[in-house]
């Protein structure tokens, strides 16, 4: 089984990935793939450089470029595990790439929705190099994500977690969902 985790930046995707990891499930971050590609091209990891490489990859390899680069890593992980999590899918083209590359695998999309003001606060607190420094930066990043097609992936999700509650409540929701999904494959 392949579990695709999607959602807008700062929504709480990494918490789902961590919960699967705690159950021994490996994962691939598509964002990490782009950051690795940025470094391979001799560029510093800045918000601007990562964005440029993301766009350049799509120009070179198509709209599903990052998914194409992720497929080999997922294949390797599936040799060792019956479940793999992919974090950061942003378009239905990418979902289609995984469905084509893994025709015998059950592919499940899990989306997280969190209100924008909550995501903005989390991203500011997180402090990663590509996190927005202002509300304007935040909105600009959201629009870029939406232009990639992330809204369509969220709309097609098999499971939707709404993260507008306390951390403890969200953690409970995540644990329940991961347990349900992992129990379903045994």
PEFEN-V902772 format. One record per backbone hydrogen bond with DSSP energy under -0.5 kcal/mol. NH is the residue of the N-H (numbers start at 1). CO is the residue of the C=O. E is the energy in kcal/mol with one decimal. If there is no record, write none. Layout:
nh=<NH & NH>
co=<CO & CO>
e=<E & E>
//
This chain:
nh=<2 & 3 & 4 & 4 & 5 & 5 & 6 & 6 & 8 & 11 & 16 & 16 & 17 & 18 & 19 & 20 & 21 & 22 & 23 & 23 & 24 & 25 & 26 & 26 & 28 & 30 & 30 & 33 & 34 & 35 & 36 & 37 & 38 & 39 & 40 & 41 & 42 & 43 & 46 & 50 & 51 & 52 & 53 & 54 & 55 & 56 & 57 & 58 & 59 & 60 & 61 & 62 & 65 & 68 & 69 & 70 & 71 & 72 & 74 & 75 & 76 & 77 & 78 & 79 & 79 & 80 & 81 & 84 & 85 & 86 & 87 & 87 & 88 & 89 & 95 & 96 & 97 & 98 & 99 & 100 & 101 & 102 & 103 & 105 & 107 & 108 & 108 & 110 & 110 & 111 & 111 & 112 & 113 & 118 & 119 & 120 & 121 & 122 & 123 & 124 & 125 & 126 & 127 & 131 & 138 & 139 & 140 & 141 & 142 & 143 & 144 & 145 & 146 & 147 & 148 & 149 & 150 & 152 & 153 & 154 & 155 & 156 & 157 & 158 & 159 & 161 & 162 & 163 & 163 & 164 & 170 & 171 & 172 & 173 & 174 & 175 & 176 & 177 & 178 & 179 & 180 & 181 & 182 & 183 & 184 & 185 & 185 & 186 & 186>
co=<106 & 84 & 2 & 108 & 3 & 86 & 4 & 110 & 112 & 8 & 12 & 13 & 13 & 14 & 15 & 16 & 17 & 18 & 19 & 20 & 21 & 20 & 24 & 83 & 85 & 28 & 87 & 29 & 30 & 31 & 32 & 33 & 34 & 35 & 36 & 37 & 39 & 38 & 44 & 46 & 47 & 48 & 49 & 50 & 51 & 52 & 53 & 54 & 55 & 56 & 57 & 58 & 62 & 64 & 65 & 66 & 67 & 68 & 70 & 71 & 72 & 73 & 74 & 75 & 76 & 77 & 77 & 1 & 26 & 3 & 28 & 85 & 5 & 5 & 91 & 92 & 93 & 94 & 95 & 96 & 97 & 98 & 100 & 102 & 105 & 2 & 106 & 4 & 108 & 109 & 159 & 6 & 161 & 115 & 115 & 116 & 117 & 118 & 119 & 120 & 121 & 122 & 123 & 128 & 134 & 135 & 136 & 137 & 138 & 139 & 140 & 141 & 142 & 143 & 144 & 145 & 145 & 149 & 149 & 150 & 151 & 152 & 154 & 109 & 109 & 111 & 160 & 113 & 161 & 162 & 166 & 167 & 168 & 169 & 170 & 171 & 172 & 173 & 174 & 175 & 176 & 177 & 178 & 179 & 180 & 181 & 182 & 182 & 183>
e=<-3.0 & -2.7 & -0.6 & -3.4 & -0.6 & -3.1 & -0.5 & -2.7 & -0.6 & -1.7 & -0.9 & -0.6 & -2.0 & -2.6 & -2.0 & -2.2 & -2.5 & -2.3 & -0.6 & -1.4 & -2.2 & -2.2 & -0.5 & -0.6 & -2.4 & -0.6 & -3.2 & -1.6 & -1.8 & -2.4 & -2.9 & -2.2 & -2.2 & -2.0 & -2.6 & -1.5 & -2.1 & -2.1 & -1.8 & -2.7 & -2.1 & -2.5 & -2.6 & -2.3 & -2.2 & -2.9 & -3.0 & -1.5 & -1.9 & -2.5 & -3.1 & -1.6 & -1.8 & -2.4 & -2.0 & -1.2 & -1.7 & -0.6 & -2.2 & -2.6 & -2.1 & -2.0 & -2.4 & -0.8 & -0.7 & -1.3 & -1.6 & -2.0 & -2.3 & -3.0 & -3.0 & -0.5 & -2.1 & -0.8 & -1.8 & -2.8 & -1.9 & -1.9 & -2.5 & -2.5 & -2.4 & -1.8 & -0.6 & -1.5 & -0.5 & -2.8 & -0.5 & -3.6 & -0.5 & -0.5 & -2.9 & -1.8 & -2.7 & -0.7 & -2.0 & -2.8 & -1.8 & -2.1 & -2.8 & -2.4 & -2.0 & -2.4 & -1.8 & -2.1 & -2.3 & -2.8 & -2.4 & -2.4 & -2.4 & -2.5 & -1.9 & -2.4 & -2.6 & -2.3 & -1.7 & -1.0 & -1.7 & -0.9 & -1.3 & -2.5 & -2.2 & -1.3 & -1.5 & -1.9 & -1.9 & -2.8 & -0.5 & -3.2 & -0.6 & -0.8 & -2.5 & -2.7 & -1.9 & -2.3 & -2.6 & -2.7 & -2.5 & -2.3 & -2.7 & -2.5 & -2.3 & -2.7 & -2.8 & -2.4 & -1.7 & -0.5 & -0.7 & -0.5 & -0.8>
//
